[in-house]
Amino acid sequence: MTVQLPGSPLNSPVPALALRGLAKRFGGKIAVDGISLDVPAGSFYGVVGPNGAGKTTTLSMATGLLRPDFGTAHVHGVDVWAKPLEAKKLMGILPDGVRLFDRLTGEQLVTYAGLLRGMDRDVVAHRVGELMAALDVSGDAGTLVVDYSAGMTKKIALASALIHAPRLLVLDEPFESVDPVSAANIRGILDNYVASGGTVIVSSHVMDLVQRMCDHVAVVAAGRVLAAGTVDEVRDGASLEDRFVQLVGRGNQTGGLEWLRTF
Amino acid sequence: MVAHLLSLKWRLLLNGFRRSPAQLVGIAIGGLYALGVVVTLVVTLVALRWADAETAHTAVVLGGAAAIVAWAVVPLMASAADMTLDPSRFTTSTVPMRQLLTGLALAGFIGLPGLSTVIVALFTAATWWRSVPAVLGALLGAVLGMLSCVVLSKVITTATAGLAASRRFKDVSSIVVFVPLVLMGPIVAGVFRGVSGSTGYLPELARMVSWTPLGASWSLGGDLASGDVAAAGLKALIALATLLVLFAAWNALLKRALVTPPYSGGSGKRGGKLGLFGLLPATPTGAVAARSLSYWIRDPRYAASLIVVPLLPVIFLFQSGQSGSYSMLVILGPIAAFILAWSIAADVSYDNTAFALHLATGVRGIHDRLGRALACLAFALPVVVIFAVGPFFLTRDWNWLPGVLGLSLGVLFSGLGLASIVSARYTSNVPLPGDSPFKKPPGNVAQTLAVQFGGMAVLFLLVLPELVLVIVQSVTGDPLWGWINLAIGTVLGVALFVAGVRIGGRWLDRRGPELFAQLSVNR
């Protein structure tokens, strides 16, 4: 278990994402309490934590959606909050719990994401076609997103994040309500993307998935990083799930509820 | 269980205050207003104690009937449907239907409109403080009447919520409802002219209404005061039957609503049709404009804010028909310009958290602003020009055309510029995406009002030069001032438009994340 300290890069001189002392308070509640993290370029990085741990808040601050109270975020050396437009060119973001422009068709929405980034019309059209095919939503490309199922909506949002071929992908809960076949499909796409040099950050609370998919992982709870490093370092011989429960420290509360056995 | 529902509603109301101090201010303003209305009505009812029986009967019955109609119509009209205790949220909690209905009906009285109705209704007993049976009758009538108010409003909201089987149907129907509402003015005016034509019509109308479900309960006190026990008995039965039928209807509607799952989309459609995205320039501005125009067409919330525009000429023509002069028609252009320009003042609020895409892609503020404003301008400009020029074919007073056109264009361009700033900085409380255009989420009413009225006041100042020129022309009668107005309106308007788009763009660049955080409050 290694908590990355400020100014100690892991193995690449410029990490894909470097967070330093990020903190955010909502009213009286401290959601993120000084998170520092280095995500090496070319890694498949998992961020795990219980509900309300501050995963989404941290990723929002790292991607320019939520202004941090303290701390900095750098994407490939570009300060997200000092040069937001430059940093956003490098990133593809799938935020969790936000709406989409769902009165557009799936195809229109992904096209919109491409055009907003100032891309060429032909390039956008070509990539939209390939993305829709790769994510297996071509059959519904002309349907309004509002009529999509939850899983298809996720896939369209993912396509919108991929359209400009970013160097860093930040995906908040990308597999929520996605069926297993589609999930395997998405994993394949992400694996290829990492193999060709891209960096992926996913947040999840499905430990098993993270253990199989990611090479690095950070365990976040109560707005702090409890452990970070390669998956093997963090899990330290145990399964990631056991290690997680041990770190977060609420493993022994299965007592009580005796009445549940009485039917 | 009924008590649980009541305390739940009470808790929700109190917690609503806690969300922000501004909300408290909004509620306080609403409360003061309601207090004023209630005190006025209560004083009137007490004063009617010394009026003759027929006048008192007429006032109470017609007033009560109006209250019932208002409870049915206002939730639809004023986006005020109270969804804090949405029945569909109780689907999984196996509350017995009877108790759920009782609880929800009684919970309907918690809140300003409910409480006001209760107080005013009970004070009808003061009007009939003439004999013991009359007071008792008035009290019974008040209870039956106010229950009818609440249950009828529940029936209407449940029926309209459950009416729609498909999203498309819902989209269309939610807009069509506006048409009679917008035309309400002319309709009511027509009825009133008929009424004022014959004296003694109102008591006659009240007697008639008192035999209908609308007025039966409110008539009990009056009938017993004048000793008409038989009529009172029959009307009590009518009122009771009304209430039972309403409850039964609500019961049936609710049962259906609870077991009917939301419509899930139709069969898949293959792509290939990019629509406006393929037509407009492939730039961020063009893309934003294409997206906005698609929404003007597809999102009922936008369409609902536009529906009033084609109906404006109808209203004004009606007005002119009554007064015999078409001179009022010339303000069609400026009014349409104002409505259309101001319609994008809450544009980002309509996006809700979908605005995250603009933030994530790093689209520049000025492109965002310009795209939205141009999308609105694309249809607003022709409409405003037609509305500004059209009336002169009736009035034939062509001397006024340049001035009116100048004012209209000035209002349109300045308004779009100002709206671009307002929506970049302030959020308004608007219906959520996919919801009915009627259904506003609970939220910061005070800020919404402040933004809307503050913005309009600023717009008034911005178009002051054009307004002054109109006045100068009407004083001097010299059409030259009209031509000057046309030049000033166009030049000043476009200048303010450009300035607004730029300032709004800069604010958006600087405060995008803060704006997004405000949007995330309601989602």
Interface residues (C-beta under 8 A of the other chain):
Chain A: T63 G64 L65 L66 R67 P84 L85 A87 K88 K89 M91 I93 P95 G97 V98 R99 L100 F101 D102 R103 L104 T105 G106 E107 Q108 T111 Y112 A113 L115 L116 R117 G118 M119 D120 R121 V124 A125 M132 S138 G139 D140 A141 G142 T143 L144 V146 D147 Y148 S149 S160 A161 H164
Chain B: R167 S264 G265 G266 G268 K269 R270 G271 G272 K273 L274 G275 F277 A282 T283 P284 G286 A287 V288 A290 R291 S294 Y295 R298 D299 D351 N352 T353 A354 A356 L357 H358 L359 A360 T361 G362 V363 R364 P433 G434 G512 P513 E514 F516 A517 S520 R523
